Amino acid sequence: MEWKEGNVAKARELYQIALSINSTSESAARCLQAWGVLEQRLGNLSAARRLFRSSLNINSQSYVTWMTWASLEEDQSNSVRAEEIRNLYFQQVRYGQYCVLECKSWNVLKLCIGCILM
């Protein structure tokens, strides 16, 4: 609510407080996804991507987070990357739960449990 009223610093502070209480729960995953949306709307795309990845590390089954990230890429005219992200979601749903880790660049995702490198 804070960011809708123009208080972005307070919104970020509240996200940080919430994550300091519990950073591994489903609530934390939703918090990270919401924070990612905030950063996306503010034009902080690298921060948004990082937050979406962090959210997916907690809950790789989150359709909302995967598709929000894919939408960000579509909005940036990265349609190939958006399709890759959608495909990663459908792969992990089909093959079980994986964690998403950042490798050297945001373009490279490593899916754990089975060590599948995309």
Salt bridges, closest charged atoms under 4 A:
GLU13 OE2 - LYS10 NZ 3.94
GLU26 OE2 - ARG30 NH1 3.52
GLU39 OE2 - ARG12 NE 2.64
GLU73 OE2 - ARG49 NE 2.63
GLU74 OE2 - ARG86 NH2 2.94
GLU83 OE1 - ARG86 NH2 3.16
GLU84 OE1 - ARG81 NH1 2.91
GLU102 OE1 - ARG53 NH2 3.33
